[in-house]
Structures are given as C-alpha cells and as structure tokens.
Amino acid sequence: MFGKILIANRGEIACRIIRTAQRMGIGTVAVYSDADARAPHVSMADEAIRIGEAPASESYLDADRILAAARATGADAIHPGYGFLSERASFAEACAAAGIAFIGPPPTAIAAMGDKIASKEIARAAGVNVVPGHPTAIENVTDAARIAAAIGYPVMVKASAGGGGKGMRLARDEAEIVAGFDATRREALASFGDDRVLIEKFIERPRHIEIQVLGDQHGNVVYLGERECSVQRRHQKVVEEAPSPFVTPAMRRAMGEQAIALARAVGYHSAGTVELIVSGADPSGESFYFLEMNTRLQVEHPVTEAVTGFDLVEQMIRVAAGERLAFSQADVHLNGWAVETRIYAEDPYRGFLPSTGRLVRYRRPGPEEDQKADGNTHPNFCVRVDDGVAEGGEVSRFYDPMIAKLITWGPTRETAVAAQVRALDAFEIEGLATNIDFLSALMQHPRFRRGDLTTGFIEEEYPRGFNGAPTPAAFLKGLAALAVLMTQANARGAPEKNWSVRIGERDFAVTLSGDAVAVDGEDIAISHDYAPGRTIFRADLDGEEVVVQAARTLTGFILHTRGARHKVRVLPQRIAGYTRHLIDPLPANTGKIVTAPMPGLLVRLDVSVGENVAAGQALGVIEAMKMENVLRAEADGTVAALRVAAGESVVVDQVLIELE
C-alpha cells in the first residue's frame, strides 16, 4: 500500500480524497494555488505545497508542477480527482515515467475513450448499443427513405457539419423524410457551406443514465448499479440519484453487462462511468445507447456509495496499489435510495448568473437532519455534505462555482427526496447568491416526484426562468400564524389578540385565543422552537414539519423555507388599517445607471465620458466563472461618469456607468 498520496485537485473532491486516505492510514499532500492558500483542503492534508498562480493553467493544469510537488514531498501516488488533469492520458504516462502511481485507469484506456468517434467504434465492436445511424453522407431522398426505414422511425435528419440546432429535422415517417430531406440539404449548405446529410435514430424522451464500473489490474470488473442524471441545465448535471426510477432489474443487468464488456475491451481498471442515453418512451427498456465513458471518478459518485456501501475512493487506491477487488458482482446489492444536489454560487432569480464573493455565513444542515429515517439500518448516513469551503472563505472567479454537494439517503425514493427538502432548508449560506431555492423547487416538483424525467426537464418546466418555488395557500396560512407567534415572542407588554399579516400580496387575519391560533377564522395546529435571536428553527404547521430561516425586518420577517423567500409584514389589526394612508415611494430611474449584474472582473469598457450611446449598445464586459456578460445601455443617453476602470473587480449591483 502507498505511504503518501498527493491529491492533484482542489475543493470538495480534494477534501473527499484526503478523508479516505487518512482513514486508511495513508499520508496526504495537498497542492494549492495562490487563490486557495487558506482553503480547507490545504489545512486538512498532512502536507501542502504551493504550485502557482490562481489561474488553473498556471497551477492545477500544470502537470510539471504537480509532478515536481510529488517528487519534493516523496509522494508515491497521485490521485487526480475529477476535472483538471484527471482524463489526460499524457499525465498518466508522465506519472508512470516518473515512477509515481496514477490512481486511475491506464493511459491507453483514457486515450481510447477520450476520442469520441473511436470510442463509439470500440463500443460497437464490444457489443455495446450505440445510437443507430448511417455512418456516411446520404446522397438522395430515395436512399434516405430506405436508410430511415432500416434504422426505424422516428429519425433525425441532420447536417453533417451542423450545430446549434440548425440543419436538423425530425421525421416520424417516410412522408416526412420525403418532405424534409432536400430542405435539410439546402439549409445545411446555406448555414455551413456543406450540404452533406446524415440520419440517426431520434431518441424520444431522452434520459441520461450512467453505469458505475470498477475493475482491478487482475481482470476483475464489476458494475455498481446506475445513476439517473437527467436533470440538467445547459448540459450540466444538477440532480443525480441512485438507483434510477426508470430502470428495472433486467435493464440494470443488460446495461451493466455492456458496460463491463466495454471496460474489458480497453483493458480498464479503477473506477469509471459508462454514460448512456435512454429512450423514456420505450417501456421495454431496450432502447439505451452508449454516449461516452468517463475515465475518472464522477462528481456524483456519493449516491453510488450510499446505496452500495462501497467507498469508491478507497477502491481506486487499492486497485492502483495492485490489490484485487475483495468482492464479486454477486456481492453488489442496492440498499435504499440516494439523491445528490449540487449547490452552486449562482443566482437562479437572475438567470443563474455566477455569484462570487465571501461566505459570510456557512452552516451545513445540523444533527437534526442527519438522523436515520424510521426503520433505517443503513450504516453510513441519512444526510451527507461534501464540500471544500468554510465560513469566511471565498468563492473565487477562477474556478468552478460549486460550493457543496448535498447527498441524502432514505429507504425509499420518497424519503430520500423529502430529506433533501429538509436539508436544503437547513443549509445556511450568506454573502453570495446560491441555487438552493431552485434545488428545493426541483425536489418538490410533482413531475420530479413522479420520476418522469428527461434531459429537457428544466427547460420544459421553467421556460421563463425561476421565480421561487410555488407555495400552496394552506402553507401561507401556516406561515402567517407562525409569524404572529414569532412577533409575540419578541414583544414586550400586553399581548395582542388580533393581527393583520401580509405575505407578498395576500392578507391574513390572525386571531390568538389562549394557546389557539386561527387564520381567517380557521384553526391552525402549530408548534415551533423559535426564540428571539434564532435565525433557523423548526416548526410544525398543521402536521407539516418544516425548517425555517428567519431575518427580522422593521415590520416583520423574511421567512425562507421550501425553496421560497417570503416578506412577511405583521401588524396589530388596530394599526394595520392606517397603512393605506402611506405613500408608495417612487421607483428609481434605473435607465440612467448601469450596474453590475453579477460579481466578477470588468475586463473591458467600450465607452468614455461624454460619448453618446443608444439603447441596447454594448458598454463593456464583465467576466466571472469563465462566463462573459455584456453590459448594455437601457436607454439613449450620454456617458456622464465611469465609476470603475477596466481590470477592477466589481460586486453585484455596483454602479459602473452613469448616463445623462
């Protein structure tokens, strides 16, 4: 076994690997850039060594510096984590040349699976399903009809040089092939200067399902079940679960056997993932096809660990050290259900713009959320948080904006999902925007609860963006009653009996009578453990247990629960009537100022003081998390002042340019 492992990564995955290595009694070395000098993975490791400047190209992607750090610290193995150098065959080869074990697959397997065209041919030769299609350009409509019939409708007629959705037509029968083939060729020629057309099977209601494989260097390979990863935004996974609500035992076996066949075909050892596209419209479960193989540890590996009980990082280390797998396929059993959500520093209320900055408050879900479900004998956890940040730390613009992964386990899918909602409510993050509300809304969505998923789920269900999770009227009544009891807990003097509560645009009449609470004349059963000064507490609203985060305002509270933030005004009824005499403030004239839509770096200013600008004109560019956002004028005007200069870091809503 290795004496010392260097982790060539950062953030949560570095912390994750360090924990397992230390449990195994193996020494650990962290590497860090200047931006990560105070990061948790640096203090967790037994040793840490600086490898360069903040940009990844000057640190975590510099193979020579990583290898130099390994030699300097005497590390005899390197774990690459995911991302960065994890799928570079050249890095695995460099490790071998330096006499340092690479904790991952052989470089030949990385190279073979890294070529998307070659990998499909290898998969086809190994007996793995690939999306049916015609490998060469089709010359005329007669051939197109013949080939489409052989493939089986529906098919996609697509430009060979296509992209961005152009030069593509769906054909469900021969009539649509005849009607659309020539038009597709013309569009392909006009858009790409290339009129070659291909035909492949169209996957209806596509689901993204992947198989976890694990092999040793002695020819033993097993599959550890599947993960459902269909809930994606812009092709990035947002929610993962194991097992899949769509996969039957027969499907699992067929998928797993094909994944093993592919692994054997490339001499694979270590942990790897075979990604499949699956037709949700085919109840037989036979319509699953190879997409690609990820030759590394996946971000979503914890859900597999939760339902199998195997530590995948430990298995990777043991395999790299030459050990045989200590179990066979017959020993792999799926126990219960696990769900993972990815908590990102991004603002779902502003189109998911990146949000960088300091974590003013960072508290994971507490012990109350980590209790075992009734009857749960699972040895590991109910709630798990994998993170690589700490309160007071900073989410940098240089790297991926993921703050943490929240994993919940339950004996059933329903309990695992319900645990997600509770744990998300109990996750306290302040100082920057996060997608927690959006994740909670996903967990509560009726379609998600049914398991009716496709890769287009988010686009289909949130076509106009996200504005908070919907809140049932009965739940709002419970919040109104809760807000009054909270107000009473903070009050001095004689208690009021009759209250007026406004939540958003809705008004509620709340009456207290002894221990009884009525909202609009309807009794509400309510209990809570709120006390003045508490920012998070638990309550039972008419039998529904919730976790609530609260912040005081001049006239009430901001209550945050179940994926929504509610501005609550609480006034005695004898006072509330006077509010109709208050004059609403005039809205600010925001058309004459340009503010930062997100925190980041102002990389360019395209205007100067005194310059005339037109509505819609580009004024500059802000960059964060490798995403550029163009600043545009909302109205015609003249630049009166520039409040920042190119190259400066800015915060969200900071005034950048003033017009007149």
N, C-alpha and C positions, 0 to 999 in steps of 0.2 A: 504494500500500500504506500501511497505517496506520503512524504513527510511534510511538504509545503506546497500549497496551490496558490497561484496568482490568478485573480479574477480580472479579466480584461474587459471590464464594463463598469457601469455606474448605477446609481439609483436603486430602485427596488430589487432588480434582479441581482445586483451585486450583494445586497444585504441578504437576499434569499439564499444565495450560494454559500455565503460566509456562515450562515446559521447551521446549515447541514454539515459543512466541512468541520466546523468546530465541534459539533455533536459527535462526529466521527473521530475526533482527536487529531485532526489534521491542521497544521499551521496555515494561516491565511495571509495573503498580501493584497492590499488594495492599491489601485492606481488612481490618480486623480489629476484633473486639470486645475488651472487657477480658479475657475468658477466653482469648483467642487471642494476647495480646500477644507471647508468646515462641514462637509456633507456627512450624514450618518454612516455611510459605508466606510469612510476613512477612519472614523473612531472605532467602529466595530471590529475591524481587522486587527490581527496581531502586529502587522507592519503596514506601512503605507509609503508610497513613493510618488513624487510629482513626475508627470510625463509631458507637461507642456501647457500651452496657452488654452484659453477657453474654447475656441472653435474646435469641433471634433476632428477636423482634418489635421490639426496640429497636436492632437493628443490621442483620443481613443481610436482614431482610424490610422494612426501611425504605427505600423507593425514593427518597425525597427526599434522604436522607443519602448514598445511593450516587451519585446524580447530582451532588450537591454535591461529593463527593470527586473525581468525574471532572472537573468544571469546575476545581476547585482545583489539580489536577495536570496539566491540559492533555491528558487522555486523549481521543483522538478515536474510540474504540470501547470497547464494554463486552461482555465475554463472561460470560454468566450461569452457566455450568456446568450442573449439574442441581439440582433442588430449588429451594428459596427462591423467587427471582423468575423462574426460567427459563421458566415457562409462563404468565406473566401478560401478557395482551395489553396491559393498561394500562401496564405497564412498558416494553414495546417501543415503544408510542406515545409515552410520555414521553421516551424516548431520542431518537426522531425529532424531537420538538418542540424538544428541546434542541440539535439539530444533532450528536448523537453516534450513531455507527453501532451498531446492535444486532446482535451476532454470533449470529444465529439466524434463524428464519423470519419472514415478515411478520406483523404483528399480526392481520390478517384470518384467516390460516390458523390461528394459535394459538386465536383465538376460535371458529372453526368446529369445530375438532377438540376443543376443551375442553368443548363441550356434548355429553354422551354420547348424548342422544336425537337431536339434529340431525346428529351425526357419522355415525350409522348410516344416516340417510336420505340423506345425501350419498354415503356409500359405496354404498348400494343403487343410487342414480341413476348412479354411475360404473361400475357393472357389477361391483362387488366383492361377493363372497359374504358374506351376513350370516346369522346363525342363523335358519333357517326358523321361522316362528311366525305366530300370528294377532294382528294389531295391536290388536284391541278385545276387550272382555269377551265371554264366551260365555254364552248365556242358559240352555241346557238340554242334557241329555245327548245328545239326537239330533244337535244341531249339533256338540257336542263330538266325537262319533264320526266325523262327516263331515269335520270340520276335521283331526282327527288322522290320518285315512286319507290326506288330501291332503298333509299335511306328511310323513308316513312315520314308522312306528314304529321305535324307541321314542320316546315323547314325555314331556315333563314337564308335568303339570297343576299349576299354581301360583297362589296367591293374588296378585291384582294388588297388594295392599298388603303382601305378605309380606316376611319377613326372618327371619334366624336359623334357617332350616331349617324353619320352621313353614308349614303350609298348602301343602305340596308332596307330590305323589305321582307315582311313576314308573309309566307304563303301557306295556306291551310289546305289547298287542293290544287289540282292541275290547272284549273281555270285561273287561279291567282298567279301561278308560275307564268302562264302564257301572257297574262296582262301586265306582269311586273318585271319580267326578265330584261327586256330591251330598255325599259325606263331606268332600271338599275345601272345598266351599262352606260347609258348617256349621263346619268348623274355622276357615276364614278369618273368618267372622262372629264366632265366639267369641273369636278371638285379636286381630283388628284392627278389628272393628266394620264390616267391609266384605266382602261376600260375592262380589265380582267375581272371576272366574277367567279366567286366560289359559292358552294352550297353546303351547309351543315345542318344537322338536326337542331331544331329550336327546342330548348328546354323550358317547358311551361311550369309556372310557379316554382322557380328555381330556389333550392335551399343549399346552403353551404354547410356541408358536414365533413368532418375530418376524422381520420383514424390515427390513434397514437400507436406507434410501433416502438419496440425496444429489442435490440439484439446485442449479443456478445461477440467476442472475437473467435468463438469456437463453433460458429454456425447455428446457434440457437436464436430464434426470433419469435417474439410473441406480439400480439396486439392487445391493447388495454382498453378496448371499447372505443366509443366515438364521442365527439363533441359537436354540438349544434352551434354554429357560428353565423347564422343567417341574419341576425340583427346587426346591420352595418350602416355606416354613414360615410358616403364618398369612398366606398370600398374599404373602410377601416372598421374592424370589428368593435362593437360597443358592448354587447352582451354575449356571453358564452355559457353553455350548460352541458352537463353530462348526467345521464345519457341524453339522447335526442328524443323529444316526444313523438317523432315521426318513425323512428327506426324500430323494427321488430327484431326479435332474436334471430330469425332467418336472415334478414338484411344484414344485421351486425356480423354474422358469421361470414356471409358472402363478401362483404366489404373488407373484413379483417383478413380473410384468406387471400384476397387480391393484393392487399397492402403488404402482406408478408411475401408474396410472390415477387412484388416489385423490389422490396428490400433485398431479397436474396439475389435478384438479377444484377444488382450493383454492388454486391458484397458489403451490405450495410451493417454497421454495428453502432451502438449508442442509441439515444432517443431520437426519433424522427416522426414527422407527421405527413401523412398522405391526405391531401385535400381533394375533396370530391364535390362536383355539382350534381345535385339530385333533383329529379322532377317530382315536385309535390303533387302534380296532377296524376301521377301513376300510383294507384294504391297497391299495386303488386310489389312495389319496392325494387323492381329490377332495373329501373332507369337511373342508375348512378354512374358517373363518368369521372375519370381522372382529370384533375386540373394541374396540380404540381405537387412536388414533395419538398417540404421544408426540412432542411438537413441540420436542425438545431432544436434547442428547447423552445417551445412556444410560450408566448406571453400567458396564454390561458391554461397552462399545464396544471395549475392548482385544482381545477374541477375534476380532472382525472385522478389526481392524488386523493381527493376527497372521497370518491366513490370506489376506489380500488384499494386504498390504504398503502400504496407504494409511494416512496419518496423518489421522484424521478431524478433529482439531482444526485442523490446517493447512488442510484443505479448507474448513472452516467460515469460517476467517479470510479465505481467498482469495475465497470466494463473497461474503462480506459486503463485501469491498473492490471488488466488481463484476467480478471475473475470471470467465472461462468455465472450465468443467471442462476439464482438459487431457487427458481420456481419455473413451472411449465405453464402452457396455455390452460391446462385443467385447473390450475391454482388461481386463475384470474376470475374474480367474481365482482359484480357491480352491486354495491350496497347503497341504497337510498338515492338521493338526487342532490346535485350541487349546481349553483349558479354563480357566475362571476360578472361583476360590472366594473367598468374602467372609469375611474374618477379623474377627469381632466381639468386642467386650468383653462377653461374656455367658457364663454358666456352664451348659453343657449337662447337667451332673450334678445341677443344681438347677432343672430345668425351664426352662433358658435365661433365668434371671433376669439383669438387667443387672449389669455389674460396672464400676464407675468407680474411678479412682484413678491413681496414678503408675506409669509404665512404668520399674520399677527396672532392668530389663534388656530391651533391644530390639535384636536382631540378625537381619537378613534372612538368607535362605539364602545361603551363601558361593559362591565361584567354582566349587567342585566341582559344584554343582548347576546352574551356568549354562553347562555345556559343551554343545556341539552333539551331538545324537544321531548315531550312526553313519550316514554317508551323507547327513547333513542339510546342504543347501546354502542353507538359508533365511538371508537376510541379517540378520535382526533379533535373535532371541534364542531360547533354549530356556526360560529362566525369567525372568519379569519381575515386579517388585513395584511396584505403585502405592500410595504411602502419603503421609500428611501428618503423621506423628508422628516423634518422636525419643526416644532413650533419655533418661530424666529428665523427659520431658514428661508431661502429664496427660490422661487421657481424661475429659472433663467430662460432667456430668449434663445439660448444656444442649443437647447436640447428638446427632446420630446416633452409635451406638456402634461404627461400622465403624472398625477400626484400619488395615486394608490390604486390597488385592486382590492375590491371587496368581494369576498367569497363566502357564501352561506351554504350550509348543508342541512338537509332535512330528510326524514324517512320517505317523504313523497315530494313530488314537484311542487304541490301547493304549499307545503310547509317551508320549503327552501325559498320560494318566491316571497312568501309572507315575511320570512326572516330578513330578506333583502330590504323590504319596505321599512321595517322597524329599524334596521341598522343604518340605512341611509338617513332616516330622520335623526338618528343619534350621532351622526358624523358632524362634528363642529369644525368648520373651516371659515376663517375670516381673513380679510386682507386682499383677496382676489376672488374673481368670479369662478364658479365651478359648474359642472353639468349635473350636480346631484339632483336637482329638481327634475331634470329631464329623465334621468335614470329611474327615479321613483315613478314618474308618469308611465314609463315603459313597463315597469313591474306591475302597475295597476291596470294597464290597458286590457280590456276584455279580450281582444284578439290575441294578445300575448298570453293571457291566462289560458286560452283555449289551445295554445301551441300551434296556431295557424300562422306560420311564419314563412316569409320569403326574403330574398336578399333585397327586395324593394320595400320592405315593411315600413321603414321610417319615411321614405318619400311618399308612400301611399297614404300613410296615416297622418302625416304632418306636412301636407303640401304647401301650406302658407307659413311654415315655421312653428316655433314653440312659444306659447304664452302662459305656461304653467299647467299643472295637472288640473283637470276639471274637479270641482268639489260638489258633491251632492248637497241638496238643500237641507236634508236632515243633519248632515255633518256640520253645516254652517250654524244651525241652531245650537248644536252642542258646543261649538266654539264660542258662540255668543254667551251661553251660560257660563262657560269656563272663564271668559274674560271678566265677567262680573265678579265671580268668586275671587279671581286674582286681584281685581281692584279693591275688593273688600279686605283682602289680606294685607294690602299696602295702606289702607285707610286708617285715619285716626278720628276719634269722635264717634258720635252715634251712627249706627249703620243705616244705610238707605234701604228701602224695600223695593222701590220701583225704579227701573233703569231703562235707558234707551241705548241700544248698541247698533252701530253701523259697521258693516263689513263690506267693503267695496261700495256698491251702490244699493245694498239691501239693508233695511232697518228691521230691528227686532225689539220687541218689548219683553223685558225680562223682569220677573217678579220673584222676590225672595220671601219665604214664609217659614221661619224656623230653619230646619235643615232641607226644606223642599225648594226646588228651583223650577220655575215654569217659563217657557219661552213661547210668546204669542198664545198663552193660555194652555199650552201643552206641557205636562210634567216631563222633566228630563232627569234621568238617573245619572249621576255624575260623581266621580271621586277623582282625587288628584293628590300629588305630593309637592305641589308648588309651595314655595316660601319666598318672601321678599328677597331679592338679590339673586335668585337662581335663574340661570339662563337656559337650562334644559331640565325638563321634568317629564313625568309620566302621568297619564290620565286615562280614565275610562269614561267614554261618552256613550251612554245608552248601550253598554255592553261591548263597545268597540275600543280596544286598547290602542293607545297612540303614544308616540313620543313627540313632545312639542319643544321647539326652541323659541324663546321669547326675548324681546327687547322692549324696554319702556319707551313711550313717547309722551308728549305733553298731555295728550287726552286719551291715552290708552296703551296699545301694544302693537308690535309687529309679531304675529304668530306664524311660525314656519313649521309646517307639518304636511305630510302626504304629498310632497312634491309641489307645494304652492306656498307663497308668502301672502299673508292676509293683513292688511292695515285695518286695525280694529279701533274704533272710537267708542269710548264708554263714558256716558254721562248720566247723572240722575235725571229722571224724566222732568223734574221741575226746572231743570236748566236747559235740557236739550232743545226745547221749543224756541229758545232765543237764538239758536244758531242760524235760523232762517234770515235773521237780520244782518248777518255777516256778509261783507262784500268779497266776492272771489277775487283773488289777485289777478292782474292782467298777465297773460302769458308773455314770457320773454321773447324778444325778437332775435331768434337764433339764426335767421337768414344772413345776418351780417357778421357772424363769427364762425370760424371753422375750428372744431375741436377734434381731439384725438379719439377715434372710435375704439381704440384698444391701446394698451400699453405696448411700447416697443421702441424701435430705433427709427428716428426720422432720417431716412437715407438720402432724401432729395427734396429740395424746394425748387419749384419751377417758376416762381413769380418773385417780383421785387416791389418795394414800396413805391406807390404812385402808378403802378401798372393797372390798366383796365382789364377786368375779367368778365366772362359771360357765364351765365348759369350752366352748370354741367362741365365747365372747363376743369382740367386736371391741374391741381395746385402743388402737389407733392406726393411723396410715397412714404408710408410707414411699413416697417418690416418687423415681424415677430414670429417665432417658431417656423422659420423658413416660408412664411406666408406674407405676401405683399398686399397692402391695401392702398388704393389710390384715393387721395383726398380731392374732393370736387367742390366747386362753388355751388351753393344752393340758389343764389340769385346773382343778377348782374351787379357790378359794383367796381370800386377802385380799392386797391390794397392800401389800407391806412397804416397798418403796423404788422410786423413779423415778430411774434413773441418768442420764437425759438430759432435755432440755426440748424442746418443740416449736420448730422452727426451726433445730435443730442438725443438722449433717452427721454421719452415722454410717458406720462401716465394717462389712463383713460379719462376722457372729458376735459383734459387740459386744453386751454385756449392756445391755438397755434397761430392763427391769422385773423386779423380784424379788417373788415371791409367797411366802406362808407359809400 
